[in-house]
Amino acid sequence: MRRWHPLIALPLLLAAGASQSQIESKSIIWMRSSFTPITIVEGPDQDQGYVDRWLALVEGRLPDYRYHHVTATTQRAMDEMKTRPNICSPAFLKTPEREALFVYSRPYLQMLPNGMITTQAKLDFLQPFLDKSGQLRLDALLGSGRFRIAAQVQRSYGAAIDQALTAHDRAVVRQHQQRTLTSSLKAMATNRADFDGYLGYAVEFEYYVRQLDIGPHLFTFLPVAGQPLLLPAYLACSRSPEGEAFIRRVDALMDDPALQQQTAAYYRAWLPPAVARYWDRIRPQR
C-alpha cells in the first residue's frame, strides 16, 4: 500500500550527488488534501479514494517519473505550486484566476456537482420545488421559510447554490468541520437535526452512510437546478516547463479507452446506486 509522506527522499538524492534541477526535472510531488472519498489519507480505506486510484493509474503508465506524496491543505498546495516547478494537485477546480497561475490537464473525469441529501420522508414536501427534470429549485425552497439546510463554512458549492445560500442566510445552518457530516446524517436519520437537508457531493454522503452503517434507503440525493449537469475534474501542476511537460504526458493518456473506463469505475463505486444510474444516463459515453 502506498504511503503519503513528507519530502524525505529529496535530501537523500541530493546527498548522492544529484542536483536539485536534475531531481525536479523527472520527479513529481503529488499534493492532496483529506477529502473522503475523493482522497482518503488515513483509516481502513486509505488510498482507496477514486482520485487516489486514478493517481496510481497515472504512475503505472508513466514509470519514468519519480513520485513523492504529501498530504497538504489546498492553500499549501497552491503556495507550493507557485514557487516550485514540479508540484501537482489532482483535485483542483479550474477557475480563470487559477488557470493564470497553474497549468491544467484535460478533464480526466466528469463528476456530479454538489447537490442536497435529505431523508426519503421529506420527498412529498419537496415535490413542488422540483422542476420537470427532477432537479431541486433550491432558491424557491429556502425562500419558502419552511426548510433549513446545512452547509460548511467557507466552502463554495457552485454558483447556483452559493447564490441561494447568500439570499436566504436565515435558512442556512453553518457547520465548521467536514466530519460533522457523520453526526448530521445520524441526526437526520433520527429526526433530531435542526436542519432538513445537507449540501455536498453524492460520493461524500455515500462514504459516510457506509461508515455509519445507516440504511441507505433512509436518504435521497437531489441535484440542484442551475448547477452544471457534470463537473470536470482536472489535474493541475506548476506553470513551469516541468509542469507543462508532465501535463502533456498525462493528456496523452486520456485517449486510452481502458484508462477512461477504469477511472469512471473508480468514481462510480462511491456513488449511491440510484445516483450511479442517473450518472450513467447523463455522462458522455465514449
C-alpha positions in Angstrom: 0.0 0.0 0.0 1.3 3.5 -0.9 2.0 5.8 2.0 1.8 9.6 1.8 4.9 11.1 3.5 7.0 14.3 3.8 9.6 15.1 1.2 12.3 12.9 2.9 13.6 11.5 -0.4 14.9 14.8 -1.8 17.8 15.3 0.7 18.9 11.7 0.2 19.1 12.2 -3.6 21.0 15.4 -3.2 23.4 13.7 -0.9 24.0 11.1 -3.6 25.2 13.8 -6.0 22.1 14.8 -8.0 21.4 18.4 -8.4 18.1 20.0 -7.4 17.3 20.7 -11.1 18.0 17.1 -12.1 15.8 15.7 -9.4 12.9 18.0 -10.2 13.1 17.6 -14.0 11.8 13.9 -13.7 10.0 13.9 -10.4 6.5 14.9 -9.4 5.3 15.8 -6.0 1.6 15.0 -5.5 -0.2 17.1 -3.0 -3.7 16.1 -1.9 -5.9 17.1 0.9 -8.1 14.9 3.2 -11.4 14.9 1.3 -13.1 11.5 1.6 -13.8 9.6 -0.5 -12.1 11.7 -3.2 -8.8 11.3 -1.5 -8.6 9.2 1.7 -5.4 9.9 3.7 -6.0 7.5 6.7 -8.0 4.7 8.1 -9.0 1.3 6.6 -9.8 2.8 3.2 -6.5 4.7 2.9 -5.5 5.4 -0.7 -8.8 3.9 -2.0 -10.5 7.2 -2.9 -11.3 7.4 -6.6 -8.7 10.1 -7.2 -6.1 8.1 -5.2 -6.7 5.2 -7.5 -6.5 7.4 -10.6 -3.1 8.7 -9.4 -1.9 5.1 -9.2 -3.0 4.5 -12.8 -1.0 7.6 -13.9 2.0 6.4 -12.0 1.8 3.0 -13.6 1.5 4.5 -17.1 4.4 6.9 -16.6 7.0 4.9 -14.7 9.9 7.1 -15.9 9.0 9.7 -13.3 9.7 9.5 -9.6 6.7 10.3 -7.4 6.6 11.8 -3.9 3.4 12.1 -1.9 2.4 14.8 0.5 -0.8 15.5 2.4 -1.5 19.2 2.4 -4.2 21.7 2.6 -5.4 23.3 -0.7 -3.8 26.6 0.3 -0.4 24.9 0.9 -0.6 23.1 -2.4 -1.3 26.4 -4.2 1.6 28.1 -2.4 4.0 25.3 -3.4 2.8 25.3 -7.0 3.5 29.0 -7.3 7.1 28.6 -6.1 8.3 25.1 -7.1 8.4 23.7 -10.7 7.1 20.1 -10.1 4.1 20.3 -7.8 0.8 18.7 -8.9 -2.6 18.5 -7.3 -5.2 16.0 -8.6 -8.4 17.7 -7.5 -8.3 21.4 -8.2 -11.4 23.1 -9.6 -10.5 25.2 -12.6 -11.2 28.9 -12.3 -9.8 31.8 -14.5 -7.7 33.0 -11.6 -6.2 29.6 -11.0 -5.6 29.0 -14.7 -3.4 32.1 -14.9 -1.2 30.6 -12.2 -1.2 26.8 -12.9 -1.3 24.5 -15.9 -4.3 22.2 -16.2 -4.8 18.8 -17.9 -7.7 17.8 -20.0 -10.6 16.6 -17.8 -10.0 13.0 -16.6 -13.5 12.6 -15.2 -16.9 14.1 -15.4 -18.3 14.2 -11.9 -21.7 15.1 -10.4 -21.7 18.6 -8.9 -22.8 19.4 -5.4 -26.4 18.6 -4.5 -28.6 18.1 -1.5 -29.1 15.0 0.6 -32.3 14.7 2.7 -34.5 11.9 4.1 -37.0 10.0 2.0 -39.7 11.1 4.4 -39.3 14.7 3.1 -39.8 13.9 -0.6 -43.6 14.6 -0.6 -43.0 18.0 0.8 -40.3 18.7 -1.8 -42.3 17.8 -4.8 -43.5 21.4 -5.6 -39.9 22.5 -5.5 -38.6 20.0 -8.2 -38.5 21.0 -11.8 -39.6 18.8 -14.7 -36.3 17.0 -14.8 -36.4 16.3 -11.0 -33.8 18.9 -10.0 -34.3 20.9 -6.9 -35.2 24.6 -7.1 -33.1 25.5 -4.1 -33.8 29.2 -4.1 -37.5 28.7 -4.1 -37.3 26.0 -1.4 -35.2 28.2 1.0 -37.4 31.2 0.2 -40.5 29.3 1.4 -39.3 29.6 5.0 -40.2 26.0 5.7 -36.9 24.3 5.1 -33.4 24.7 6.6 -30.2 23.4 5.1 -26.8 22.7 6.5 -23.7 24.0 4.7 -20.0 24.1 5.6 -18.4 27.5 6.4 -16.2 28.9 3.6 -17.0 26.2 1.2 -18.1 27.0 -2.4 -20.8 24.7 -3.7 -21.2 26.2 -7.2 -22.7 29.5 -8.4 -26.4 28.5 -8.2 -26.1 27.0 -4.7 -23.9 29.8 -3.3 -26.3 32.5 -4.6 -29.3 30.7 -2.9 -27.4 30.4 0.4 -26.5 34.1 0.3 -30.0 35.2 -0.5 -31.6 33.1 2.3 -29.0 33.1 5.0 -31.6 32.7 7.8 -32.5 29.3 6.3 -28.8 28.1 6.4 -27.2 26.2 9.3 -23.4 26.8 9.0 -21.1 24.0 10.1 -17.3 24.2 10.6 -15.8 20.8 10.0 -16.2 18.1 7.4 -16.5 15.4 10.0 -19.8 17.0 11.1 -21.4 15.1 8.2 -21.2 12.0 10.3 -23.3 13.4 13.2 -25.5 15.2 10.7 -26.5 12.0 9.0 -27.3 10.4 12.3 -29.4 13.3 13.4 -31.3 13.4 10.1 -31.9 9.6 10.3 -33.5 10.0 13.8 -35.3 13.3 13.2 -33.1 15.1 15.7 -31.4 17.5 13.3 -32.0 21.3 13.4 -32.0 21.3 9.6 -33.8 19.3 6.9 -31.1 18.8 4.2 -27.3 18.8 3.8 -25.2 20.1 0.8 -22.3 18.2 -0.7 -21.2 15.7 -3.3 -23.1 12.5 -3.6 -19.9 10.5 -3.0 -19.4 12.2 0.4 -22.8 11.1 1.6 -22.3 7.5 0.3 -19.0 7.2 2.1 -20.4 8.4 5.5 -23.5 6.3 5.2 -21.4 3.2 4.7 -19.1 4.2 7.6 -22.1 4.6 9.9 -23.9 1.5 8.6 -27.1 3.6 8.3 -29.7 2.2 6.0 -29.2 4.0 2.6 -32.9 3.7 1.9 -33.5 6.4 4.5 -31.9 9.1 2.3 -32.2 10.6 -1.1 -29.8 12.8 -3.1 -31.2 15.6 -5.3 -29.3 17.5 -8.0 -29.8 21.3 -7.8 -31.2 23.3 -10.7 -28.9 25.8 -12.2 -25.8 23.7 -11.5 -23.9 22.2 -14.4 -25.1 18.6 -15.1 -21.5 17.4 -14.8 -18.3 18.9 -13.3 -15.0 18.2 -14.9 -12.1 17.0 -12.8 -8.6 18.2 -13.7 -5.0 17.7 -12.8 -3.2 21.0 -12.0 0.5 21.4 -12.0 3.1 24.2 -11.5 3.1 26.6 -14.5 6.7 25.7 -15.4 8.5 23.7 -18.2 8.4 20.7 -15.8 4.7 21.0 -15.0 3.8 21.7 -18.6 5.8 18.6 -19.8 4.1 16.4 -17.3 0.6 17.7 -18.2 1.3 16.8 -21.8 2.2 13.3 -20.8 -0.9 12.9 -18.7 -3.1 14.4 -21.5 -1.8 11.8 -23.9 -3.1 9.1 -21.6 -6.7 10.4 -21.8 -7.2 8.9 -25.2 -6.9 5.3 -23.8 -10.4 3.9 -23.5 -9.3 1.4 -20.9 -8.0 4.1 -18.6 -11.2 6.1 -19.2 -13.3 3.2 -18.2 -11.3 2.3 -15.1 -11.3 5.9 -13.9 -15.1 6.0 -14.3 -15.5 2.7 -12.5 -13.5 4.1 -9.5 -15.8 7.1 -9.3 -19.0 5.1 -9.8 -18.1 2.7 -7.0 -18.5 5.6 -4.5 -22.0 6.7 -5.7 -25.3 5.6 -4.2 -26.9 3.0 -6.5 -29.7 5.3 -7.7 -27.3 8.2 -8.3 -24.9 5.9 -10.1 -27.7 5.0 -12.6 -28.5 8.7 -13.0 -24.8 9.5 -13.7 -24.7 6.6 -16.3 -27.6 8.3 -18.2 -26.2 11.8 -18.3 -22.4 11.3 -18.7 -20.7 11.3 -22.1 -20.2 7.7 -23.4 -17.0 7.2 -25.4 
